[in-house]
Amino acid sequence: IVTALALAGTLNFNPETDYLTAPNGEKFKLEPPSGDELPSRDFDPGQDTYQHPPAESSSVNVDVNPSSNRLQLLEPFDKWHGKDLEDMRVLIKVKGKCTTDHISAAGPWLKFRGHLDNISNNLLIGAVNIENDAVNKVKNQLTGEYGGVPDVARHYKANGVNWVVVGDENYGEGSSREHAALEPRHLGGRAIIVKSFARIHETNLKKQGLLPLTFADPQDYDKIRPDDKISITGLKSFAPGK
């Protein structure tokens, strides 16, 4: 139908009853399209490449080249030590809109989806730092120098320093990209504190063991400075609304 209307150049064209005019002035009608609903030789099912899992898999190992840039076996995240989280650093105080693309950029980065450590090099590189209105430039509170967000996060992790992210409204809007939650957990994040979350991203953060916290008063966002230390206390009795 679309092709017929394009040939006619008008939406008023009815290919069942109306004629078209050839360059030589001859009028003609379009033939109704036809196809084999049931091909005479049946449908080609293609090649069956499915491999049934072994009945006994305890002895099966998944071998991944340790030098691969594209694949990496996941290792369990560290468990909560049962204590309160003290003196955490603010990795970045995000200004304005921060979608999953700001948190975990797509494009060429997607080739690292199977390698958590490599794809974590895009953590929050699209988020705007409220301190300097810059992208991917935050102050390392341990050295006093500015660096990329993933680099500073790695430095904190290497020095045993937990960190949090402070964000604005509807933090994590966008696709349900799990790497936007996996990456901050992998690089030592413990909590994301914002005015409000996009629902799916909040759920993904919980799945990865990060605390998705919202300000009881959104105005408190303005009180937090990039060089603040943040402690989250009373974790043993933590609950919604507390």
C-alpha positions, 0 to 999 in steps of 0.5 A, spaced: 500 500 500 505 504 501 509 503 495 502 504 491 501 511 494 508 513 493 507 511 486 500 515 485 503 521 489 496 522 493 493 519 499 486 519 495 489 513 490 485 506 491 490 501 487 484 496 487 480 501 482 484 507 480 489 507 474 496 510 473 498 514 467 505 511 464 510 516 461 507 515 454 500 517 456 497 509 457 493 508 463 494 502 467 492 498 474 497 495 479 497 488 479 495 485 486 501 483 490 501 475 491 505 471 495 506 463 497 503 463 504 505 456 505 511 455 501 511 448 496 518 446 500 516 448 507 520 453 511 527 452 512 528 451 520 535 453 519 541 450 523 540 448 530 546 450 534 542 449 541 547 445 546 543 441 551 546 443 558 550 437 561 546 432 566 552 433 571 555 440 571 559 440 577 565 439 573 564 444 568 569 450 568 567 456 564 574 458 561 575 465 559 582 468 557 584 473 563 587 477 558 581 478 554 578 486 553 571 483 552 570 478 557 571 477 564 568 472 569 564 476 575 566 475 582 562 476 588 561 483 591 564 484 598 558 483 603 556 488 608 560 488 614 554 489 619 557 496 621 555 503 619 558 507 613 563 512 616 566 518 613 564 516 606 567 521 600 562 525 595 565 522 588 561 527 585 555 531 586 551 531 580 548 537 577 541 537 573 539 531 569 542 524 569 540 519 565 543 512 565 547 514 559 550 519 563 551 514 568 554 508 563 555 511 556 553 507 550 555 507 543 562 504 543 562 502 550 557 497 549 563 492 546 565 491 554 558 489 556 562 482 558 568 486 562 565 489 568 572 492 569 573 495 562 566 498 562 567 501 568 571 506 565 565 510 563 562 511 570 559 518 570 563 521 565 557 524 562 554 527 568 555 534 570 559 536 576 556 542 580 562 544 583 565 546 576 560 545 571 565 540 568 564 533 565 568 528 567 572 532 572 572 531 579 576 533 585 580 527 588 579 529 596 585 525 598 590 528 593 587 535 592 588 534 584 582 533 579 581 527 575 576 523 571 570 520 575 572 513 574 579 514 576 578 518 582 573 512 584 578 507 583 583 511 587 578 511 593 577 504 592 584 502 592 585 506 598 579 503 602 575 509 602 567 508 600 564 513 596 557 516 595 554 520 589 549 525 590 544 527 585 538 531 582 531 529 580 529 523 576 536 520 577 537 514 572 532 515 567 532 511 561 533 504 559 534 499 564 541 498 563 544 494 569 551 497 568 549 503 571 548 500 577 554 495 577 559 500 575 558 504 582 558 498 586 564 495 582 568 501 584 567 502 591 560 506 591 556 504 597 550 509 596 546 514 591 543 520 595 538 524 590 532 528 590 528 522 586 529 516 582 527 513 576 523 507 578 527 501 574 534 504 576 532 504 583 531 497 583 537 495 579 541 499 585 538 495 590 539 488 586 547 490 586 547 492 594 547 499 593 543 504 598 538 508 593 536 514 598 532 520 597 532 526 601 526 527 606 527 534 604 529 535 597 532 542 599 537 538 603 541 537 596 543 544 596 547 543 603 551 538 601 558 540 598 563 536 594 568 536 600 563 533 605 564 527 608 558 523 609 556 517 614 550 513 614 548 511 621 543 506 624 544 501 618 542 495 622 535 498 623 534 501 616 528 501 613 523 505 608 522 512 611 527 512 616 
